[in-house]
Each structure stands twice: as structure tokens, then as C-alpha cells.
Amino acid sequence: MSDDQPVLLEIDARGVARVTLNRPKVNNAYDEDMLAALQDGLARLAADASVRVVVIAGQGKHFQAGADITWLARAAEYAPERAYVASMATTRTMQMLNELPKITIAKVRGGCFGGGAGVVCCCDIAIAEEGAIFGLTEVRVGVAPTPISTHMVHALGLRQARRYGLTGERFGAAEAQRIGLVHEVVPAERLDARVEEVVAEALMAAPGAVARSKASMLGATGWTLDAGTMSWLAHDSAMQRASAEGKEGLAAFREKRRPAWAPATG
């Protein structure tokens, strides 16, 4: 394993896998390479009977900043077929994480925005430090969070998903806990220890029973995604990203200016 890989994966003797998002220079924002690495890693973990628990964290100060804006801007210019493939990469990664037949734990430090919040929504357990900051921020750059939208509603309920997914506003860890995005909030110096305590609890659960229970919870409530739904979500994402509004929002972000739809500051 090389430290320059976009995703680091380690499995200890207990069957605890550590998945580290490893692009700290861009706050662990994902691009096609990170998504491909995540899919490969999740497939490996799903197939490995020795793996019991998966802990996902970010390298450095932040958990995950969503999609890499530079990549999104490139993808906005892709031909339709390639643009769809780019959106399906996110949609498929989130689906694999959501349905992984293992106990998954998100360990959240620092910033957690856009698709990063989607990762948290797809994990079974989420624990954040007190100083963590969250946001479902896609609409602020003119794109739509469709690859994570079903998972947002699943985790937050429609009422909270509508507020935070439509305004894109930021909120703190206490609010994230109140609306159900995270289960626990702890002091920064306690985060590692608290995650390890929950890992120990998770290892007491029978792995076969975990897999069946998770599948039944998701299946019975309609939270598994079929091919048709995934295709629609990916298509919708690609269409908005390639729109004039999407291109304006991404350009404004890169140029550090307000997008055309935002009111001027007085």
C-alpha cells in the first residue's frame, strides 16, 4: 500500500478495516480515481468473510469535502455518455457503501460537505468531534445531490433533507446529531477512543446476523437501489452539472466569486 493512493485500506487481526480517504491537499475531495479506489476497496471488503467492521475516516484535518470542483468542471464538459459514467461512479459508490454487509462507522473530523455528508448518511454509525462542520452544499455550486439524495432522506428524514439539501447551509456537530446525521458528538481528544469503544461493541455482533439484519432493514423499507433508480439518479446529476447553471456555479466557485443567481452584497 502506497501513501499516495487516494484511498488507504488496512485490515487488522480482529477483522476491523480502516478505510482512509487520502487526498488531504484538497480536503479529501473525491474524483474518479478516489471513487474507483473506493469501489475496489468496498468490493474487497464485502467479499472478505474475515472483515467484521469498517471504519471510514479522512486523512488530515478534514473528513471529506465532497466532489473535487476541478473534476466536476471537467465533467461538465464531457460528452453525454461519459458524463453519465462520471455521475454513475458516485451513485454506485454510495450504493455499495450503503448496502455493504458489514458494520460501517464514519469517524468525522473537521469539514464534511456534499458527498462527504453522503458517505456519513450511508454508514451504519456516525461519530463526530464537537468542532466538525457539515453541509449538503451541492446546490450552492449549481449542481444537484442526486447521487446521495435517497441516502440523505434515509438518514435525515424528508423534512430535514429538504431544508439542508435545498439551502446548502452549513451546520455544526450538535445540529448534525439533532437531525440524525450523526449518532454521537464527542470532544476532539475523545474521538479516536470513542470510535474504538464502538468498534469493540460491534465485534460482539455475529457477522452473519449483521449481514441479514442490515439487508432486511434496507430491503423492507425500500432503501436498496435497483438499476433503474440508480440510472435515473446518475442521469439527473449529469444533466444538472452540464447545464448553464451548473457551469456558472462551478466557475464561480473556482474564481472565488458569487454565482449569478446569488444576490449582490450591499
GUTI-871751 format. One record per residue (C-alpha): residue number from 1; chain; x, y, z. Coordinates in steps of 0.5 Angstrom, whole numbers, plus 500, padded with zeros to 3 digits. Example, Ala and Ser with C-alpha at 12.3 -4.5 7.8 and 13.67 -1.06 7.14 Angstrom:
<atoms>
1; A; 525; 491; 516
2; A; 527; 498; 514
</atoms>
This chain:
<atoms>
1; A; 500; 500; 500
2; A; 503; 507; 498
3; A; 501; 513; 502
4; A; 500; 517; 495
5; A; 494; 513; 494
6; A; 487; 516; 494
7; A; 484; 511; 499
8; A; 488; 507; 504
9; A; 486; 501; 507
10; A; 488; 497; 512
11; A; 485; 491; 516
12; A; 487; 488; 523
13; A; 488; 482; 526
14; A; 481; 483; 529
15; A; 477; 484; 522
16; A; 477; 491; 523
17; A; 478; 495; 517
18; A; 481; 502; 516
19; A; 479; 506; 510
20; A; 482; 513; 510
21; A; 480; 518; 505
22; A; 487; 520; 503
23; A; 487; 527; 499
24; A; 489; 532; 504
25; A; 491; 537; 500
26; A; 484; 538; 497
27; A; 481; 536; 504
28; A; 480; 529; 501
29; A; 475; 531; 496
30; A; 474; 526; 491
31; A; 475; 525; 484
32; A; 474; 519; 479
33; A; 481; 516; 482
34; A; 478; 516; 489
35; A; 471; 513; 487
36; A; 475; 508; 483
37; A; 479; 506; 489
38; A; 473; 506; 494
39; A; 469; 502; 490
40; A; 475; 497; 489
41; A; 476; 497; 497
42; A; 469; 496; 498
43; A; 468; 490; 494
44; A; 474; 487; 497
45; A; 471; 488; 504
46; A; 464; 486; 502
47; A; 468; 479; 500
48; A; 472; 478; 505
49; A; 469; 474; 511
50; A; 474; 476; 516
51; A; 472; 483; 516
52; A; 467; 485; 521
53; A; 467; 492; 522
54; A; 469; 498; 517
55; A; 472; 505; 520
56; A; 472; 511; 515
57; A; 476; 517; 516
58; A; 479; 523; 513
59; A; 487; 524; 512
60; A; 489; 530; 516
61; A; 484; 536; 519
62; A; 478; 534; 515
63; A; 473; 528; 514
64; A; 471; 530; 506
65; A; 470; 536; 502
66; A; 465; 533; 497
67; A; 467; 532; 490
68; A; 473; 536; 487
69; A; 471; 542; 484
70; A; 476; 542; 479
71; A; 474; 535; 477
72; A; 467; 537; 477
73; A; 468; 543; 472
74; A; 472; 538; 467
75; A; 466; 533; 468
76; A; 461; 539; 466
77; A; 464; 539; 459
78; A; 464; 531; 458
79; A; 460; 528; 452
80; A; 453; 526; 455
81; A; 456; 518; 455
82; A; 462; 520; 459
83; A; 458; 525; 464
84; A; 453; 520; 466
85; A; 459; 515; 467
86; A; 462; 520; 472
87; A; 456; 521; 476
88; A; 454; 514; 476
89; A; 461; 513; 479
90; A; 459; 517; 485
91; A; 452; 514; 485
92; A; 455; 507; 485
93; A; 460; 508; 491
94; A; 455; 511; 495
95; A; 450; 505; 494
96; A; 456; 500; 495
97; A; 457; 503; 502
98; A; 450; 504; 504
99; A; 449; 496; 503
100; A; 456; 494; 505
101; A; 454; 487; 509
102; A; 459; 490; 515
103; A; 458; 495; 520
104; A; 461; 501; 518
105; A; 463; 507; 522
106; A; 464; 514; 520
107; A; 469; 518; 524
108; A; 468; 525; 523
109; A; 474; 531; 524
110; A; 473; 538; 521
111; A; 469; 539; 515
112; A; 464; 534; 512
113; A; 461; 537; 506
114; A; 457; 535; 500
115; A; 459; 528; 498
116; A; 462; 527; 505
117; A; 456; 528; 508
118; A; 453; 523; 503
119; A; 458; 518; 506
120; A; 456; 519; 513
121; A; 449; 518; 511
122; A; 451; 511; 508
123; A; 455; 509; 514
124; A; 451; 505; 520
125; A; 454; 509; 525
126; A; 457; 516; 525
127; A; 461; 519; 531
128; A; 464; 527; 530
129; A; 468; 531; 534
130; A; 465; 537; 537
131; A; 468; 542; 532
132; A; 466; 538; 526
133; A; 462; 543; 521
134; A; 457; 540; 516
135; A; 453; 542; 510
136; A; 450; 539; 504
137; A; 453; 544; 499
138; A; 452; 542; 492
139; A; 446; 547; 491
140; A; 451; 553; 492
141; A; 455; 551; 486
142; A; 449; 550; 482
143; A; 449; 542; 482
144; A; 445; 537; 485
145; A; 446; 532; 490
146; A; 442; 527; 487
147; A; 447; 521; 488
148; A; 446; 522; 495
149; A; 439; 524; 495
150; A; 436; 518; 497
151; A; 441; 517; 503
152; A; 440; 524; 505
153; A; 433; 522; 506
154; A; 434; 516; 509
155; A; 439; 519; 514
156; A; 435; 525; 516
157; A; 428; 524; 514
158; A; 425; 528; 508
159; A; 424; 534; 513
160; A; 431; 536; 515
161; A; 434; 533; 508
162; A; 429; 538; 505
163; A; 432; 544; 509
164; A; 439; 543; 509
165; A; 439; 540; 502
166; A; 436; 546; 499
167; A; 439; 551; 502
168; A; 446; 548; 503
169; A; 447; 552; 509
170; A; 453; 550; 514
171; A; 451; 547; 521
172; A; 455; 544; 527
173; A; 456; 538; 530
174; A; 451; 539; 535
175; A; 446; 540; 530
176; A; 448; 534; 526
177; A; 446; 530; 532
178; A; 440; 533; 533
179; A; 437; 532; 526
180; A; 440; 525; 526
181; A; 446; 525; 521
182; A; 451; 523; 527
183; A; 449; 519; 533
184; A; 455; 522; 538
185; A; 459; 528; 538
186; A; 465; 528; 543
187; A; 471; 532; 545
188; A; 476; 532; 539
189; A; 481; 529; 544
190; A; 476; 523; 545
191; A; 474; 522; 538
192; A; 479; 516; 537
193; A; 478; 513; 544
194; A; 470; 513; 543
195; A; 470; 510; 536
196; A; 475; 504; 539
197; A; 470; 503; 544
198; A; 464; 503; 539
199; A; 468; 498; 535
200; A; 469; 493; 541
201; A; 462; 493; 542
202; A; 461; 492; 534
203; A; 465; 486; 535
204; A; 461; 483; 539
205; A; 455; 482; 534
206; A; 455; 476; 530
207; A; 457; 477; 523
208; A; 452; 473; 519
209; A; 447; 476; 523
210; A; 449; 483; 522
211; A; 449; 482; 514
212; A; 442; 479; 515
213; A; 439; 484; 519
214; A; 442; 490; 515
215; A; 439; 487; 509
216; A; 433; 486; 512
217; A; 432; 493; 515
218; A; 434; 496; 508
219; A; 430; 492; 504
220; A; 424; 492; 508
221; A; 424; 500; 508
222; A; 426; 500; 501
223; A; 433; 503; 502
224; A; 436; 499; 497
225; A; 437; 502; 490
226; A; 435; 498; 484
227; A; 439; 499; 477
228; A; 433; 504; 474
229; A; 433; 508; 480
230; A; 441; 509; 480
231; A; 441; 510; 473
232; A; 436; 516; 474
233; A; 440; 519; 479
234; A; 446; 519; 475
235; A; 443; 522; 469
236; A; 440; 527; 473
237; A; 446; 529; 476
238; A; 450; 529; 470
239; A; 444; 534; 467
240; A; 445; 539; 472
241; A; 452; 539; 472
242; A; 452; 540; 465
243; A; 447; 546; 465
244; A; 449; 553; 464
245; A; 447; 554; 472
246; A; 452; 548; 474
247; A; 457; 551; 469
248; A; 456; 558; 472
249; A; 456; 555; 480
250; A; 463; 551; 479
251; A; 466; 557; 475
252; A; 464; 562; 481
253; A; 467; 557; 486
254; A; 474; 557; 482
255; A; 474; 564; 481
256; A; 472; 566; 489
257; A; 466; 570; 487
258; A; 459; 570; 488
259; A; 455; 566; 483
260; A; 450; 570; 478
261; A; 444; 568; 482
262; A; 446; 570; 489
263; A; 444; 577; 491
264; A; 449; 582; 491
265; A; 452; 584; 498
266; A; 451; 591; 500
</atoms>
